[in-house]
Amino acid sequence: MNFLRNTWYAALWDRDVPADRPVGRVIAGERIAFWRKRDGTVVAIADSCPHRRAPLSLGAIEGDGLMCRYHGLAFAENGRCIANPYGPLLDGLNVAHFPVALRDGMIWAWTGEPERADPALIPDVLAFTRGIADTACIWGYIHARAGHKLFEDNILDPGHGEFLHPVLGSAGMTKHKRLVEETGNGGLKLTILQPAGDMPDFFRPGLPDMEGLAETWIESIWNPNGAMVIRVGATPAGRPREEGADSWTAHIFTPETETTTHYLYASGRSFIPDDAAFNEAVREVLRVAFTEEDLPMIEGQQAVLGDQDLMETTPQLFSVDRASVMARRMFDRMLEEEAQERLLSAA
């Protein structure tokens, strides 16, 4: 499977890990069981008992460990077998463990070499949620039957909103200049500017006294692990961004398999933060955009592609595809670098 290994993947929202039972996730092809220790810390090991390969995510939490409900073997957070009703604690009974980190309400899991798991490498795509009121933020999860790269392509092409998301007010974005640049940390940034136009309806509550034309911008950040964030804002024409209104949406596409994806998202805004009714209206707009517009289209793409990668089909590309093509090339380069590292370490 073509997945990066030495990277942090968003696994699930912290709120979705209960205190009394484990949770299983497949991340980049790895079956992982997550559970909470008595102090509330989330830990993770391979979701497969070495006895008969029963899923440990169907097990029971005992103290700080996890017991397989099938035959009673138990495991510590480091993957070591700590109880075997049938004999000694042999090394062959140990399972892999996965470093875990909590950041901004998200549980992240490292799927590569444990000693390289530096939490400082987690992309800061959820920074906008810090200190934000619940009435100005939205969180969600979608299980998608399509590969993560197709979703990343979609976010790196905001211009599609003119046709697929008319309610979001993205008209004309295909006509504006796009700047694509590498971020220096292995990621990519796409910026689209609309120098002067009508104020998008979404931002009118944040700038109720504004008259005349508005400047609008979209900034999309892509990271190779599928963690992305879009900043969209508007301000009176000729005025600095600080005088305008902003919104952010994190789109995090964690590969499950090559053709299925964990889609975790969060959205927040800088204006009318205490308006719960407006927040619920935004929640419904995003629900429609993500589940009734994006999701069927991208799952439809995957159905057409089958097991093929998009680029294997020699698609007819346009200038709007520049950012997604760059991201795919950067991703492929990182895959190759990891493959070369494995070859060297095995030599």
C-alpha positions as CSV (number, residue, x, y, z in Angstrom):
1,M,0.0,0.0,0.0
2,N,1.3,3.5,-0.9
3,F,1.1,5.2,2.5
4,L,3.6,7.3,4.3
5,R,4.7,5.6,7.5
6,N,6.9,8.1,9.5
7,T,4.1,10.6,9.9
8,W,1.3,11.5,12.3
9,Y,-2.2,10.6,11.2
10,A,-5.4,12.1,12.7
11,A,-7.1,9.0,14.2
12,L,-10.3,10.3,15.9
13,W,-11.6,13.1,18.0
14,D,-10.7,12.8,21.7
15,R,-14.4,13.0,22.6
16,D,-15.0,9.8,20.6
17,V,-12.7,7.6,22.8
18,P,-14.9,6.4,25.8
19,A,-13.4,5.7,29.2
20,D,-14.9,2.2,29.5
21,R,-14.1,0.4,26.2
22,P,-11.5,0.4,23.4
23,V,-12.1,1.7,19.9
24,G,-10.7,0.2,16.7
25,R,-9.5,2.2,13.6
26,V,-7.8,1.1,10.4
27,I,-5.2,3.8,9.6
28,A,-3.0,3.6,6.5
29,G,-3.7,-0.1,6.4
30,E,-2.8,-0.6,10.1
31,R,-5.4,-2.1,12.4
32,I,-5.1,-0.1,15.7
33,A,-6.9,-0.4,19.0
34,F,-7.2,2.8,21.1
35,W,-8.2,2.9,24.8
36,R,-7.9,5.2,27.8
37,K,-5.8,4.5,30.8
38,R,-7.1,5.3,34.3
39,D,-5.6,8.8,34.1
40,G,-7.5,9.5,30.9
41,T,-4.5,9.2,28.6
42,V,-5.2,7.5,25.2
43,V,-2.8,4.8,24.1
44,A,-2.8,2.4,21.1
45,I,-1.5,-1.0,20.1
46,A,-2.0,-3.3,17.1
47,D,-5.7,-4.5,16.9
48,S,-4.8,-8.2,16.6
49,C,-4.3,-10.7,19.4
50,P,-1.3,-12.9,18.5
51,H,-3.2,-16.0,19.6
52,R,-6.0,-16.3,17.0
53,R,-6.0,-12.7,15.6
54,A,-9.1,-11.7,17.5
55,P,-9.5,-7.9,17.4
56,L,-8.4,-6.3,20.6
57,S,-10.8,-3.4,20.0
58,L,-13.5,-5.9,21.1
59,G,-11.6,-6.5,24.3
60,A,-11.9,-5.1,27.8
61,I,-9.9,-2.5,29.6
62,E,-8.4,-3.8,32.8
63,G,-6.4,-1.3,34.9
64,D,-4.2,0.4,32.4
65,G,-4.1,-2.6,30.0
66,L,-6.2,-4.2,27.4
67,M,-7.5,-7.8,27.6
68,C,-8.5,-9.9,24.7
69,R,-12.1,-11.1,25.4
70,Y,-11.6,-14.3,23.4
71,H,-9.0,-16.1,25.6
72,G,-7.9,-13.6,28.2
73,L,-4.4,-12.5,27.0
74,A,-3.7,-8.9,28.2
75,F,-1.4,-6.2,26.9
76,A,0.2,-3.1,28.2
77,E,0.4,0.2,26.3
78,N,3.8,-0.7,24.9
79,G,2.4,-3.8,23.3
80,R,4.0,-6.3,25.8
81,C,1.8,-9.2,26.8
82,I,1.3,-8.9,30.6
83,A,-1.1,-11.8,31.1
84,N,-1.3,-15.3,29.5
85,P,-3.7,-17.8,31.2
86,Y,-2.0,-20.6,29.2
87,G,1.7,-20.3,29.8
88,P,4.7,-18.0,30.1
89,L,4.9,-14.4,28.8
90,L,6.9,-15.1,25.7
91,D,8.3,-12.2,23.5
92,G,6.3,-13.7,20.6
93,L,3.1,-12.7,22.3
94,N,4.0,-9.0,22.2
95,V,2.3,-6.8,19.6
96,A,3.2,-3.5,18.0
97,H,2.4,-0.2,19.8
98,F,1.7,3.1,18.2
99,P,2.8,6.5,19.7
100,V,-0.2,8.7,20.4
101,A,-0.5,12.4,20.9
102,L,-3.4,14.7,21.8
103,R,-3.5,18.1,20.1
104,D,-6.5,20.5,19.9
105,G,-9.1,17.8,20.7
106,M,-7.7,15.3,18.1
107,I,-6.0,12.0,18.8
108,W,-3.0,11.6,16.4
109,A,-1.3,8.2,15.8
110,W,2.3,7.6,14.5
111,T,2.5,4.6,12.2
112,G,6.3,4.6,11.6
113,E,9.3,4.0,13.7
114,P,8.3,4.8,17.3
115,E,11.6,6.5,18.2
116,R,10.9,9.1,15.5
117,A,7.5,10.1,16.8
118,D,8.1,13.8,17.6
119,P,4.7,15.5,18.5
120,A,6.3,18.8,17.1
121,L,5.7,17.3,13.6
122,I,1.9,17.3,14.0
123,P,0.5,19.9,11.5
124,D,-1.0,22.9,13.2
125,V,-4.3,22.7,11.2
126,L,-6.6,23.0,14.2
127,A,-5.0,26.1,15.8
128,F,-8.1,28.2,15.1
129,T,-10.1,26.0,17.6
130,R,-8.1,27.1,20.6
131,G,-10.2,29.2,22.9
132,I,-13.1,29.3,20.4
133,A,-16.7,29.3,21.7
134,D,-18.7,26.2,21.0
135,T,-21.2,28.5,19.3
136,A,-18.5,29.4,16.8
137,C,-17.1,26.0,16.0
138,I,-18.3,22.8,14.3
139,W,-16.7,19.3,14.5
140,G,-17.5,16.2,12.5
141,Y,-16.6,12.9,11.0
142,I,-17.4,11.1,7.8
143,H,-16.4,7.6,6.7
144,A,-15.8,7.8,2.9
145,R,-15.6,5.2,0.3
146,A,-12.9,6.9,-1.7
147,G,-9.1,7.3,-1.5
148,H,-7.6,10.2,0.4
149,K,-5.8,11.7,-2.6
150,L,-9.1,12.4,-4.4
151,F,-10.4,14.4,-1.4
152,E,-7.1,16.3,-1.2
153,D,-7.4,17.1,-4.9
154,N,-10.9,18.5,-4.2
155,I,-9.7,20.9,-1.4
156,L,-6.8,22.1,-3.5
157,D,-9.3,23.2,-6.2
158,P,-11.7,25.7,-4.5
159,G,-12.9,26.7,-8.0
160,H,-15.1,23.6,-8.2
161,G,-17.4,25.3,-5.6
162,E,-18.8,27.5,-8.4
163,F,-20.4,24.4,-9.9
164,L,-20.8,21.9,-7.0
165,H,-21.4,24.2,-4.1
166,P,-23.5,27.2,-5.3
167,V,-24.8,27.9,-1.8
168,L,-21.3,28.6,-0.6
169,G,-21.0,31.6,-2.9
170,S,-17.8,30.6,-4.7
171,A,-18.8,32.0,-8.1
172,G,-16.0,33.3,-10.2
173,M,-13.1,31.6,-8.3
174,T,-12.0,29.7,-11.4
175,K,-11.2,33.0,-13.0
176,H,-8.9,34.5,-10.3
177,K,-5.2,34.2,-10.1
178,R,-3.8,31.3,-8.1
179,L,-0.5,31.3,-6.3
180,V,0.9,27.9,-5.4
181,E,4.0,27.6,-3.2
182,E,5.8,25.1,-1.0
183,T,5.6,25.9,2.7
184,G,9.1,24.6,3.6
185,N,7.9,21.9,5.9
186,G,6.9,19.4,3.2
187,G,3.6,21.0,2.6
188,L,2.0,23.3,0.1
189,K,-0.1,26.5,0.1
190,L,-2.6,27.7,-2.5
191,T,-3.8,31.3,-2.4
192,I,-6.7,32.7,-4.5
193,L,-7.5,36.4,-4.4
194,Q,-10.5,38.2,-5.6
195,P,-9.4,41.9,-5.6
196,A,-12.8,43.5,-5.7
197,G,-16.3,42.1,-5.9
198,D,-19.6,41.6,-4.0
199,M,-19.4,40.7,-0.4
200,P,-20.1,36.9,0.0
201,D,-23.4,36.5,1.9
202,F,-21.6,34.3,4.6
203,F,-19.5,37.2,5.8
204,R,-22.2,39.9,5.8
205,P,-23.1,39.3,9.5
206,G,-19.5,40.0,10.4
207,L,-19.3,43.3,8.5
208,P,-22.9,44.6,8.8
209,D,-21.9,48.3,8.2
210,M,-19.7,47.6,5.1
211,E,-20.6,49.4,1.9
212,G,-19.1,49.0,-1.5
213,L,-16.9,46.3,-2.9
214,A,-15.1,43.6,-0.9
215,E,-11.8,41.8,-1.3
216,T,-12.0,38.0,-0.7
217,W,-9.3,35.5,-0.3
218,I,-8.9,31.7,0.0
219,E,-5.8,30.1,1.5
220,S,-5.5,26.3,1.4
221,I,-2.7,24.5,3.3
222,W,-1.9,20.9,2.4
223,N,0.2,18.5,4.4
224,P,1.4,15.1,3.1
225,N,-0.5,13.2,5.9
226,G,-3.8,14.5,4.5
227,A,-4.3,17.3,7.1
228,M,-5.5,20.4,5.4
229,V,-7.0,23.8,6.5
230,I,-8.7,26.4,4.4
231,R,-8.9,30.0,5.5
232,V,-11.5,32.1,3.8
233,G,-12.0,35.8,4.5
234,A,-13.3,39.1,3.3
235,T,-12.6,42.7,4.0
236,P,-13.7,46.1,2.5
237,A,-11.8,46.7,-0.7
238,G,-8.5,48.4,0.0
239,R,-8.5,47.7,3.7
240,P,-6.2,45.3,5.7
241,R,-7.4,41.8,6.4
242,E,-7.5,42.5,10.1
243,E,-10.5,44.8,9.5
244,G,-12.4,42.0,7.8
245,A,-14.0,38.7,8.8
246,D,-12.4,35.2,8.7
247,S,-13.4,31.6,8.8
248,W,-11.4,28.4,8.9
249,T,-12.2,24.8,8.0
250,A,-9.9,21.9,8.7
251,H,-10.3,19.0,6.3
252,I,-8.3,16.1,7.5
253,F,-8.2,13.0,5.2
254,T,-6.7,10.1,7.0
255,P,-6.3,7.0,4.7
256,E,-8.0,3.9,6.0
257,T,-7.2,1.8,2.9
258,E,-6.3,2.9,-0.6
259,T,-10.0,3.4,-1.5
260,T,-11.5,4.4,1.9
261,T,-10.8,7.5,4.1
262,H,-11.5,8.8,7.5
263,Y,-12.7,12.4,6.9
264,L,-12.5,14.5,10.1
265,Y,-13.4,18.2,9.9
266,A,-13.7,21.3,12.1
267,S,-14.9,24.8,11.2
268,G,-14.7,28.1,13.0
269,R,-15.1,31.8,12.5
270,S,-13.9,35.1,13.9
271,F,-17.3,36.9,13.8
272,I,-20.6,36.7,15.8
273,P,-19.0,33.9,18.0
274,D,-22.0,33.8,20.4
275,D,-24.7,33.3,17.8
276,A,-25.8,29.7,18.2
277,A,-28.5,30.0,15.6
278,F,-26.0,31.2,13.0
279,N,-23.7,28.3,14.0
280,E,-26.4,25.8,13.4
281,A,-27.2,27.3,10.0
282,V,-23.5,27.0,9.1
283,R,-23.5,23.4,10.3
284,E,-26.3,22.6,8.0
285,V,-24.7,24.3,5.0
286,L,-21.5,22.4,5.6
287,R,-23.4,19.1,6.1
288,V,-25.0,19.6,2.7
289,A,-21.7,20.6,1.0
290,F,-19.7,17.7,2.5
291,T,-22.2,14.9,2.5
292,E,-24.6,15.6,-0.3
293,E,-22.3,17.4,-2.8
294,D,-18.6,16.5,-2.2
295,L,-19.1,13.0,-0.9
296,P,-21.2,11.5,-3.7
297,M,-19.0,13.1,-6.4
298,I,-15.7,11.9,-5.0
299,E,-17.1,8.4,-4.2
300,G,-18.4,8.4,-7.7
301,Q,-14.9,9.2,-9.0
302,Q,-13.5,6.2,-7.0
303,A,-16.2,3.9,-8.4
304,V,-15.1,4.9,-11.9
305,L,-11.4,4.5,-11.1
306,G,-11.8,1.2,-9.3
307,D,-8.4,0.2,-8.0
308,Q,-6.6,2.6,-10.4
309,D,-4.9,5.8,-9.2
310,L,-6.3,8.9,-11.0
311,M,-2.9,9.7,-12.6
312,E,-2.7,6.2,-14.1
313,T,-5.7,7.0,-16.2
314,T,-3.9,10.0,-18.0
315,P,-6.6,12.6,-17.0
316,Q,-6.9,15.7,-19.2
317,L,-5.6,18.4,-16.7
318,F,-6.2,22.2,-16.7
319,S,-4.5,25.1,-15.0
320,V,-6.8,24.7,-12.0
321,D,-5.2,21.4,-11.3
322,R,-1.7,22.8,-10.7
323,A,-1.9,22.7,-6.9
324,S,-3.2,19.1,-6.7
325,V,-0.6,17.9,-9.2
326,M,2.2,19.5,-7.3
327,A,0.9,17.9,-4.0
328,R,0.7,14.5,-5.6
329,R,4.3,14.8,-6.9
330,M,5.5,15.9,-3.5
331,F,3.7,13.0,-1.9
332,D,5.2,10.5,-4.4
333,R,8.7,11.9,-3.8
334,M,8.2,11.4,0.0
335,L,7.0,7.8,-0.6
336,E,10.1,7.2,-2.7
337,E,12.4,8.7,0.0
338,E,10.8,6.4,2.7
339,A,11.3,3.4,0.4
340,Q,14.9,4.2,-0.1
341,E,15.4,4.6,3.7
342,R,13.9,1.1,4.3
343,L,16.2,-0.4,1.7
344,L,19.3,1.2,3.2
345,S,18.3,0.1,6.7
346,A,17.8,-3.4,5.5
347,A,21.1,-3.6,3.7
